[in-house]
């Protein structure tokens, strides 16, 4: 606003040059002219502020609806009018101080004789202000495009798993040996598609560990590959929508899967495994695990960080082993089907009733 006012005032100086010349001839001093121009500038700023406030008042309900906010203009606040007038006066003086001194400096003789090239002396300042405006506009435009691209990237980036319609249930390690029973009961709910048990989730701030991996027979020969070792069950990949690109998933009917792992593509790449299915890797330099599947890479941390190599092992071969699985923070995840139209509230109510049932409490006790 200030820059536009300065540009317009100096560019249209010809319209007021004769007025300034005549007033000076009739005895008006420069101070009076400066005061007049500043007063005009302040009045213009206050009128513009008034129109702006009226437009904001009329459009604010639509903005609140669009942004889901409840913003209000505090007309009744005691400080509103003083702040309004103070800001208007400050902006008016800031915008009008240069044009007022510029216009009041005209020589009445040159103006009345038509020898003065009006507006030409201020072209340097006007050009600088225009360049400044265009520079600021370009920076804001580029910044808006970058932010828009970043938001689209965050919203549409494939992270390697599906987090929509997935609910987490924390602290269920208190179930003890009833883990399997509770999981089966959750699966019987009409809105539930999959249920899984695991300490680990591919989101920032959840449980992590650090392990060393080598190819079979390469311990203390090759450089170790640092990565994650997560314990999951046979429903983990399906519940979180992870894509198994090669091999197979765990099966609770195969006791040999207790000595098997599923690794992500990043782990296979860092171990330099071209055909990893059926090969064995060592975790910690001790026990060997056979690779039975390759899962697509997934982001378990912020997107700017590198992908973590990860190996999934299973707790599923024997029911006795599954009942003894008591992680510190046991997590149950389930996904609702979009076809049945069940709401989140309905699902939470169903799960809560199942959790607090008298039979459940008796089993826990």
C-alpha positions in Angstrom: 0.0 0.0 0.0 2.7 2.5 1.0 4.8 1.8 -2.1 1.8 2.1 -4.5 0.8 5.4 -2.8 4.3 6.8 -3.2 4.4 5.7 -6.9 1.0 7.1 -7.7 1.6 10.4 -5.9 4.9 11.1 -7.5 3.8 9.9 -11.0 0.8 12.2 -10.9 2.7 15.2 -9.7 1.7 17.1 -12.8 -1.9 17.2 -11.7 -1.0 19.2 -8.6 2.1 21.2 -9.7 0.1 24.3 -10.7 -1.8 24.1 -7.4 1.5 24.1 -5.5 2.9 26.9 -7.6 -0.2 29.1 -7.1 -0.4 28.5 -3.4 3.3 29.4 -3.0 2.8 32.6 -5.0 -0.2 33.4 -2.7 2.0 33.0 0.3 1.7 29.4 1.5 4.9 28.1 3.0 6.4 24.7 2.5 5.4 23.5 6.0 1.7 24.1 5.3 1.9 22.2 2.1 3.7 19.3 3.7 1.0 19.3 6.5 -1.7 19.3 3.9 -0.3 16.4 1.9 0.4 14.4 5.0 -3.2 15.0 6.2 -4.5 13.8 2.8 -2.3 10.7 3.0 -3.6 9.9 6.5 -7.2 10.4 5.5 -6.7 8.1 2.5 -5.1 5.5 4.7 -8.0 5.6 7.3 -10.6 5.4 4.5 -8.8 2.4 3.0 -8.6 0.8 6.4 -12.3 1.3 6.9 -13.1 -0.3 3.6 -10.7 -3.1 4.3 -12.3 -3.7 7.7 -15.8 -3.8 6.1 -14.7 -6.3 3.5 -13.0 -8.5 6.2 -16.2 -8.3 8.3 -18.4 -9.5 5.3 -16.0 -12.2 4.2 -15.0 -13.5 7.6 -17.9 -16.0 8.0 -17.1 -17.6 4.7 -13.4 -17.9 5.8 -14.4 -19.4 9.1 -16.5 -22.0 7.3 -13.7 -22.8 4.8 -10.9 -23.0 7.4 -13.0 -24.5 10.2 -12.2 -21.5 12.5 -14.1 -19.2 14.7 -12.3 -15.9 14.2 -14.0 -12.6 15.1 -13.2 -8.9 14.7 -13.2 -7.4 18.2 -15.1 -4.2 17.5 -16.3 -4.0 21.2 -12.8 -4.3 22.6 -11.7 -1.0 24.3 -8.3 -1.1 22.5 -9.8 -1.7 19.0 -10.5 1.9 18.0 -7.1 3.3 19.3 -5.2 0.6 17.6 -7.2 1.1 14.4 -6.5 4.9 14.3 -2.9 4.6 15.4 -2.1 2.1 12.6 -3.9 4.2 10.1 -2.1 7.3 11.0 1.3 5.6 11.1 0.8 4.0 7.6 -0.6 7.3 6.3 2.4 9.3 7.4 4.8 6.6 6.2 3.2 6.5 2.8 2.8 10.3 2.4 6.0 11.7 3.8 8.1 11.4 0.6 5.3 12.6 -1.8 4.6 15.6 0.5 8.2 16.8 0.6 8.6 16.1 -3.1 5.4 18.0 -4.2 6.1 20.9 -1.8 9.6 21.4 -3.2 8.3 22.5 -6.7 9.6 25.9 -7.8 6.6 28.1 -8.5 8.3 30.1 -11.3 9.4 27.0 -13.2 6.0 25.4 -12.8 4.0 28.4 -13.9 6.4 29.0 -16.9 6.0 25.3 -17.9 9.8 24.8 -17.8 9.7 22.0 -15.1 9.7 18.4 -16.2 7.2 17.1 -13.7 7.7 13.6 -12.3 11.0 13.0 -14.1 13.2 13.6 -11.0 11.4 10.9 -9.0 11.7 8.2 -11.7 14.8 6.7 -9.9 12.9 6.2 -6.7 9.8 5.0 -8.4 11.8 2.5 -10.4 13.5 1.3 -7.3 10.2 0.8 -5.5 8.7 -1.0 -8.5 11.7 -3.3 -8.7 11.4 -3.9 -4.9 7.7 -4.8 -5.3 8.4 -7.2 -8.1 11.2 -8.8 -6.2 9.0 -9.3 -3.1 6.2 -10.6 -5.3 8.5 -13.0 -7.1 9.9 -14.3 -3.8 6.4 -14.8 -2.4 5.2 -16.5 -5.6 8.2 -18.9 -5.6 7.8 -19.5 -1.9 4.1 -20.3 -2.4 4.9 -22.7 -5.3 7.6 -24.5 -3.2 5.3 -24.8 -0.1 2.5 -26.1 -2.4 4.8 -28.7 -3.9 6.0 -29.7 -0.5 2.4 -30.1 0.8 1.5 -32.2 -2.2 4.6 -34.3 -1.8 3.8 -34.9 1.9 0.1 -35.7 1.2 0.7 -37.9 -1.8 4.1 -39.5 -1.1 3.9 -43.3 -1.0 5.5 -44.2 2.3 5.4 -48.0 1.8 2.4 -48.7 4.1 -1.2 -47.6 4.6 -2.0 -45.7 7.8 -5.6 -44.8 7.0 -8.3 -46.7 8.8 -5.8 -48.3 11.2 -6.3 -48.0 15.0 -3.7 -48.7 17.6 -4.4 -50.3 21.0 -1.6 -49.6 23.5 -0.8 -51.4 26.8 -2.4 -54.7 26.0 0.5 -56.6 27.3 -1.6 -57.1 30.4 -3.6 -59.7 28.5 -0.8 -62.2 29.2 -1.8 -65.6 27.7 -5.0 -64.2 26.4 -3.3 -62.4 23.5 -4.4 -64.9 20.9 -7.9 -65.1 22.2 -8.4 -61.4 22.2 -7.0 -61.2 18.6 -9.4 -63.8 17.4 -12.3 -62.0 19.1 -11.3 -58.8 17.4 -11.3 -60.5 14.0 -14.9 -61.6 14.6 -16.1 -58.0 14.7 -18.0 -57.3 11.4 -16.0 -54.1 10.7 -12.6 -55.6 11.3 -10.5 -56.8 8.3 -7.1 -57.6 9.9 -5.6 -57.6 13.4 -1.9 -57.8 14.2 0.4 -57.9 17.2 3.7 -56.1 17.4 5.9 -53.9 19.4 7.0 -52.0 16.3 5.3 -49.5 14.0 6.7 -47.7 10.9 6.1 -44.3 12.4 8.3 -41.8 14.2 8.5 -42.0 18.0 7.7 -45.7 18.4 10.0 -48.5 19.6 13.3 -49.1 17.8 16.4 -51.2 18.2 19.8 -51.5 16.6 21.2 -54.7 15.2 24.1 -55.9 13.0 23.6 -58.1 10.0 25.9 -60.1 7.8 25.6 -62.6 5.0 26.1 -66.2 6.0 29.7 -66.9 6.6 30.7 -63.3 6.3 30.8 -62.3 10.0 34.0 -60.4 10.8 34.8 -60.6 7.0 32.4 -58.1 5.5 31.5 -54.8 7.0 28.3 -55.1 9.1 25.0 -53.7 8.0 23.2 -51.8 10.7 19.4 -52.1 10.7 16.2 -52.8 12.6 15.0 -56.2 13.8 11.2 -56.3 14.4 9.1 -59.1 15.8 5.8 -59.4 14.0 3.0 -61.9 13.4 1.6 -63.3 10.1 -1.0 -60.5 9.8 1.3 -57.5 10.2 2.1 -56.9 6.5 -1.5 -57.2 5.5 -2.8 -55.0 8.3 -0.5 -52.2 7.4 -0.8 -52.7 3.7 2.9 -53.4 3.1 3.7 -54.8 -0.3 5.5 -58.1 -0.5 7.4 -57.9 -3.7 9.1 -61.3 -3.6 8.8 -64.5 -1.7 6.0 -65.2 0.8 4.6 -64.1 4.1 5.0 -65.8 7.5 2.6 -68.7 8.1 1.6 -69.9 11.6 1.3 -73.4 10.2 5.1 -73.6 9.4 7.2 -74.1 12.5 10.3 -73.4 10.3 9.3 -69.8 10.0 10.5 -69.3 13.5 14.0 -69.3 12.0 13.1 -67.2 9.0 13.0 -63.5 8.2 11.4 -61.1 5.8 13.7 -58.2 4.9 13.0 -54.9 3.1 14.6 -54.0 -0.3 17.0 -51.6 1.5 18.4 -54.5 3.6 18.8 -56.7 0.5 20.6 -53.8 -1.3 23.0 -53.1 1.5 23.8 -56.8 1.9 24.4 -57.0 -1.9 21.9 -59.8 -2.4 20.8 -60.1 -6.0 18.6 -63.2 -5.4 17.9 -63.1 -1.7 15.1 -65.7 -1.4 16.4 -68.8 0.3 19.7 -67.3 1.4 20.6 -66.9 5.1 21.8 -63.9 7.0 23.3 -63.6 10.5 21.9 -61.2 13.1 24.4 -60.2 15.8 27.0 -62.7 14.4 25.2 -65.6 15.9 21.9 -67.2 14.8 21.2 -67.6 11.1 17.9 -66.8 9.5 16.6 -67.9 6.1 15.1 -65.1 3.9 11.6 -66.1 2.8 10.3 -62.7 1.5 11.2 -59.2 0.4 9.0 -56.3 1.4 8.9 -53.0 -0.4 10.8 -50.2 1.3 8.9 -48.1 3.7 9.6 -44.9 5.6 9.7 -45.5 9.3 11.1 -42.0 10.1 10.8 -38.5 8.6 11.0 -38.4 4.8 14.3 -36.4 4.8 16.0 -39.3 6.5 17.5 -42.3 4.9 15.6 -45.6 4.7 16.4 -48.0 7.5 17.3 -51.6 6.6 14.8 -53.8 8.4 14.4 -57.5 9.0 11.1 -59.0 10.3 11.1 -62.1 12.4 8.1 -64.0 13.5 6.5 -65.2 16.7 4.0 -67.7 15.4 5.3 -71.2 15.0 3.8 -72.7 18.2 0.7 -71.5 20.1 2.8 -71.8 23.3 5.3 -69.4 22.0 2.6 -67.0 20.9 0.9 -66.9 24.3 4.3 -66.1 25.9 4.9 -63.2 23.6 4.6 -60.2 26.0 6.2 -57.1 24.6 6.5 -54.1 26.8 4.0 -52.1 24.7 1.8 -54.5 22.9 0.0 -53.0 19.9 -3.1 -54.2 18.2 -4.0 -52.7 14.8 -7.0 -53.3 12.7 -8.4 -51.8 9.5 -12.0 -51.2 8.7 -13.6 -52.0 5.4 -14.9 -49.0 3.4 -17.7 -51.1 2.0 -19.5 -51.7 5.3 -19.6 -48.0 6.1 -18.8 -48.5 9.8 -17.8 -45.3 11.5 -14.8 -44.9 13.7 -17.0 -44.3 16.7 -18.9 -47.5 16.1 -15.6 -49.5 15.9 -14.2 -47.9 19.0 -17.4 -48.7 20.9 -17.3 -52.3 19.7 -13.6 -52.7 20.7 -14.2 -51.0 24.1 -17.1 -53.3 25.0 -15.0 -56.3 24.0 -12.1 -55.0 26.2 -14.1 -54.3 29.3 -16.4 -57.4 29.2 -16.7 -59.3 32.5 -15.3 -62.4 30.9 -12.2 -60.5 29.7 -11.6 -59.1 33.2 -11.9 -62.6 34.7 -9.4 -63.9 32.2 -6.9 -61.1 33.0 -7.3 -61.7 36.8 
